[in-house]
Amino acid sequence: MTKFIDKWWVFGLFASGFIVFVPPGLQAQSTHVVKVGESIQASIDQALPGDTIFISEGEYFEKEIIIQKPLIVIGSNFPKIDGMNSGDIFLIAADSVRIEGLELINTGYATQNDNAAVKVFDSRYLKVVNNRIINTFFGIHISNSENMVILDNFLEAFETRSHRTGNGIHLWKSDTALISGNYIKGHRDGIYLEFVTMTENRNNKVEYNHRYGLHFMFSHDNSYYHNLFRSNEAGVAVMYTRNVIMKYNIFEKSLGSGSYGVLLKDISNSVMKYNIIRDNTIGIYMDGSNNNEISYNEFRRNGWGIKLLASNDGNHLSGNNFIGNTFDISTNGRLVTNTLEGNFWDKYEGYDLDRDGYGDVPYRPISLYSTIVERIPSAIILWRSFMVTMMDRAERIVPAITPENMKDTKPKMRPNDINFKSE
């Protein structure tokens, strides 16, 4: 544990600017000013490790700008660097590089090369800060790197065909990153992480992407705070991962037959807390996940609050509010080994004679009708019919088809008071 804390303490100083890493024996030598009509690559080639490249305001037509030494590249009033729809713009294979204050537009499109505005290999202590990245295949593409800061960037792609655009921020086989304050729109996945550990994702706004707002696989020990994921075609996908913390996020308006606020696939030992999950076809879709805590979240106006498949085990759902959902919870099996406690259900019709704030009668949120719709989707046309109401009431009295053990033994009579703004 000490190693974990020390690592994040030092990285925090680096991320906040108190530490600037330059290889031993090297100090910043000078500032090289690049003017319109001059070559950015030529200035980089002439610079010594630790120098600053200052790019003057204006428009530059240049691609495949290679950085292989520690440098600061900074722009005046967002100089525009146009990649002319061919290849990458910046290629970085060095430690302690900072890219700041640039407008990077028009990379090439190549699925085999993953063309990007900023492509990074084998780097440590990278900073990509306050850039505008527009009409690119991939925005920021990083592999085999560690100790990175990706901060306050604006990324927008305009391609309407999903297969013709890459991810906004893409990390592969990397470790220890801060991804914060970025706006991402119009890419395939807004943020994509694969084999990535120890990242903190905070205060990002990710919307209208062609697939997932956030998509990560095999990426353990990561945290996500205060992010907004809105109107992404398939929502957010969390897959094959353990030890994830997701708090104070908003997942909203992911609508469609294959869309979810959040997909949890084979997730374990993770926490999902203080989130708002609203206006989605499915709030949370859980499959093969175990030993997770889902507590103090608000599920509001979703088609399904949670689809909890029978393959899930040992998950604990407590203190959540379920308000205005068509179905609060559904499942595809009868043996459900997950627990519910202290949730508020707006459909609960029980009583509280001892006035302790909890219903005296357990609540079974899985209705017979939701079970039928799970098996026969066309049965949705009977929603809100008198027959369905009577059928569900009878099933709650004597459960015959729905899982009898899937019940909230202490349903709240009033919505839980949830603080969505801390940390």
N, C-alpha and C positions, 0 to 999 in steps of 0.2 A: 504493500500500500504506500510506503514512503516513496518508493521509486515513482509510482504513479503521480503522487502529489508534487514531488519535486519537478518532474518533467513538465507538468501543466503550469507550475509556478514560473519556471524559466520561460516557457513558451508564451505565457501571458505577458511577461515583460517585453518580449520580442514583438508580440502582436500590438501592444499599446504604444510601441515606438521608443520605450526606454532602453532597449538593447538593439543595436544594429550589428549584425554579424558580418564581419569581414575576415577573410582568412588571415592567420597569424603573419605578422611582418608587413602587412599591406595597409596603407592608409589612403583615404581619398586624395587623389592628386590634383584634379582640376575639373572644370566644367567645360564641356564642348557644346557650343551653340550651333544648331542646325537650322538653316534658313530655307525658305521655299526655293526649290530648284536644286538644292544640294542633296547628297546621298546620306540617308540615315545609316546605312550599312558602312559606308566609308568612315563616318565618325566613330562608329562602334569599333571598327577594326583598328583605328588609330588610338583609341582610348586605352588607358592602363586599368588593371583591376581596381575597383573601388571608385572610379571616376563617375561623373554625372553627365548624361547626354540630355541637353535641354533643347526640345524641339519647338521652334517658334510657331506661332499661329499661322494657319494656312492649309493648303491641300498638297498632299504628297502621294505620288503613284509609285508604290514600292511593295514588293512581296518577298517572302522567304528571307526575312531579316534575322540573321543568326547571331545569337548571343552565347558565347562560351567562356565568359569571365564574369566575376561579380561587378554589376553595374546598376546605376539608377537611371532609368529612362523616364523623363517627366515632360509633360507638354504644357504649353502656355495657351490657355483658353481653348482647350480641346482641339489641337491640330488634327486634321482628318487624314488618315493613312488609308488609301484605297488599294486593296489587293487585286483589283482588276479582274475579279471572278476567276482567279487561277491560283491554286496552291494555298499555302498558309501565309499569314502575315508575320508573326513573330515565332521563331523557333528557339527555345531556350534549353540549354544543357549546361547549366552552371549553378553554383550556390549563390545565395545572397543577391538575387536580382529583384529589382522593384520596377514595375510598370505602372505609371500613374498619369491620369489626366489626359488620356488620348481618346480619339474617336477612331475606331477600327471598323472598316466596312468592306464588304464584297470579297469574301474568300472564294476559293474554288469549291466545287462539289465533287467529292470522290469518296465512295463508301469504303474502298480499300485503304485509303490514306487518312481518313477522318480529318479532312482539312479544317483548320481552326484559326481564329483570330490570334489566340495565344496558345501555343502548344509547348508543353514542358516535359522534359525527360530527366530523370535522375537528378533532381534538384533538392536542395535544402534551403530553408529560410527564404522562400519566395513570397513576394507581396504583389498582388494585382489589385490596385486600389483606384476607385473613382474613375472608371473608364466607361465610355459608351461603345458598345459592341453591337453593330447593326447589320442585318442582312448577311449573316455568316452561316456556314454549315454547322460546325460546332463553334461555341463561343470560346470557352476556356477548357482546354483538354490537358489533363495532367496525369502522368503515369510514373510509378516507381519513385515517388518523392515523399518528403516529410517536412513537417513544421512550416505550414503554408498559411497565409492570410489572403482570403478573397473577400474584399470589403467594398461595399457601396458602389457596385457596378450596375450599369443598365444594359440589359441584353434583350434584343428584340429581333426576331426573324419573321419574314413575310411570306415564305413559301407556304402555299395552301395544301400541298401534298405531303403527307407525313413522312413518306419514305425519302423525300428529297431534303429533309432537314435533320440535323443531328441534335445532340443535347446542349443545353445552355451551359451548365457547369458539369464537367465530366471528370471524375477521379477514378483511377484504377490502380490497385495494388499500392496504396499510399497510406501514410500514417500521420496523425496529429495535424489537424487543420481547423481553422476558424473560417466559417462561411457565413457572413453576416451582412445584412443591409442591402442585399442585391434584389433587383427587380428583373424578372425573367418572363418573357412572353413569346409565344409563337414557335417554340422549338418542339422537338419530339418529346423528350423528357426535360423538365426544367432543371432539376438537379439529379444526377445519376452517380451512384457510388457502388463500386464492386470491389470486394476484397480491400476495404478501407476501414481502418480502425481509429478510434480516439479523435473523432471530429465533433465540433460543436457547431450546429446550424441554428442561427438565431436571427430573428427580425427580417427574414426574407419574404418578399411578396412574389408569388409564382402563380400565374394565371393564363388561361387560354392556350395551353400547350396541347399538342396533338395526341399525346398519350398520357403520361403520368406527370404530375407536378413534381413529385419526389419519387424516386425509384431506387431502392438499394437492395443488394443481395450479398450475402456472406460478409457483412460489414458489422462487426461486433463493437460493443462499447462506445456507441455514438449517442449524442443527445440532440434534441430538437426543441427549441423554445421560441414561443412568440412568432411563429411563421404563419402566413396566410396562404392557403392553397385554394384557389377559386376557379371554377369553370374549366378545370382540366378534363380532357375528354374521358379519361379512365380513372381520374382521381389520384390517389397515392398508393404505392405498392411497397410493402415491407416484407422481405422474403429471406428465408433460410438464415436467420440472424438471431443472436442472443444478446442480452444485456443492453437493451435500448431504452432510452428515456424520452418520452414525448409529452411535453407539458405546455399548456397555455397556447396551443395552436388553434387555428380555425380551419376546418375542412368543409367547404361548402360548394354547392351547385355543380356537382358532377352527376350528370343525368344521362341515362342511356341503359340499354340492356346489359352491357358489360362494364358499367361504371360503378365506382364505390367512393365514398368519402375516404375510407382507408381499407386496404386489403392486407390482412395479416396472414401470411402463409408460412407455416413452419417457424414460428417465432417462439422463443422461450425466455423465461426469467426477465421479463421486461415490464416497464411501467408506462401506462397511458393515463394521464391524470390532468384535470383542469382544462380539458379541450372543449371546444364548441364544434359540434358535428351537425350540420343543418342543411336542409334543402337538397339532399342527395337521393338518388334512387335507392342506394343501400348505404347506411351510415358506416358500419364496420362489417366486413365479410371475413370471418375467421375460419381457417382450415388448417388442421394439423398443428395447432399451437397449444402450448402447455405452460402452466405455472406463471401466468401473467396476471398483473394487477390492472384492472380497468376501473378506475374510481373517480368520482367527482367530475364526470363529464356531462355535458348537456347534449342530448339527442333530440333535435327539434325538427319537425316537418319533413322527416325522411319517409320514403316509401317503406323501407324496413329500417328500424333502428339498428339491429344487429342480426346478421345471419350467422348462426353459431352451428357449424356442422358437427356431426357426431364424432368426428376425428379429433376434436379438441378435448383436452383433459386438464383438470386442475386449475382452471382459470377462476379468478375471484372478481366478481362485479359488485361494487358497493358504492353507495352514495351518489349514484348517477340520477339525473332527471330525464325522464322519457315523456316528452310533451308533443302532441300533435302529429305523431307518426301514424301511418296507416297500420303497420304491424310493428310492435315494439321489438319482439324477438321471434325468430323462427328457427327450426332445425330440421334435419332430414333423418333423424333417428329417435329411438325411444330411450336408449341408455345414455344419459347425459351426466357426466361427472364434473360439472362446473357448479360453482356456488353463487347465489344471489343474496344480498343482504343490504337493507337500508336504502334501497332505491325508491325514487318517487315515480309512480306510474299514474298518468292522468286518467287511465281507464279503470283504476281500482275503485271498487264500490263498497269497500269494507267499512268498519267502524272502529272507534278507539274509545272504549268504555273507561279505561283507566287513565286516559288523557296523558299518556307518556310520549305522544307524537308519532307512535307507530301503530299500524293497524293490528287489530287483535286476530284477524283471520289472514293466513298466508295468501299470497297472490301468485297465480300461475300465469305468466305473461304470454305463454305460447298457446295461441288459440287453435281450435280445431280447424277453423277456416284457413289460417295461415299454413297449417300442415297440408291441407288440401291444395291450396294454391302452389305450394312448393312442389307438389307432385303433378298437378294439372294446372298450368299457368292460365289457361283460358277461363278458369273459374273466377278470375278477378272481376268478371262482369257482374257477379252477384254481390259485390261489395256493398255494404250498408243495407242489404235487403233484410226483411223481417225474418226470413227463413234462416239466414246466417246468424242473426242475433240470437234466435232461440236455440240453434244448434250449439253455439259457443257457450251459452249459459248452461245447457245440459252437460256439456263436456267438462266444464269447470266443477260442477257438483260431483260427478262421478267420472274421473278421467279414464278413458278407454283407449284412446289413440295417441293423445299427446303425452309426453314424458311426465309421469307423476312426480318425479323427484326434482324437476326443474321448477322450483318455486322460491319466491322471496319470503322468508319466514318473518321478516320485520319490515314490511313495506311502509315507507314514510307517508304520512297524511298530507304533508305540505312539501313543496319543492325544497330540496337541500340548498342551503346557502353556500354558494360556490364562489371562491375568489379566483377570477380569471386573469389577474393582473400582476401577481407577485413574481419574484425572481427576475 
